[in-house]
Amino acid sequence: MEFIKNHFGAAEKNRRVSSTLTPDSWILSFETRLYRVSIVNNMENDQKEFVDLYWPRKCSSSNRIIHAKDHASIQLTLADVDPITGRMTDTHKMYAVCGSIRRMGESDDCIVRLAKKDGIIAKNY
């Protein structure tokens, strides 16, 4: 709370500062004349399920987090095919490759290596 008082100035008269401490989350909200900021540190509900709106992807090859502004990243979904009918089944494999791997020119090798590991292509490819 001391940071808020020092940072936003103690002389401002229209400011309201309140903090609430609950068992599962810490909520700090304050108002000024121009804006309102709320900070909530809670990503799970009572049943311990993730309820966050944004869940970042991870690169399948390097295990790095693919951030939202990585426009060079790709995500491939390879569907499994029934060998008798030749139709797509309900299962699939998903691979995400980050932009830094693609910039190095290693994305094709990474996808082949992952597909060999999952048994999609032959081991002697």
Summary of the structure (lengths in Angstrom):
residues: 125
radius of gyration: 24.1
end to end distance: 61.7
largest distance: 77.4
contacts: 238
relative contact order: 0.11
helix: 19%
strand: 33%
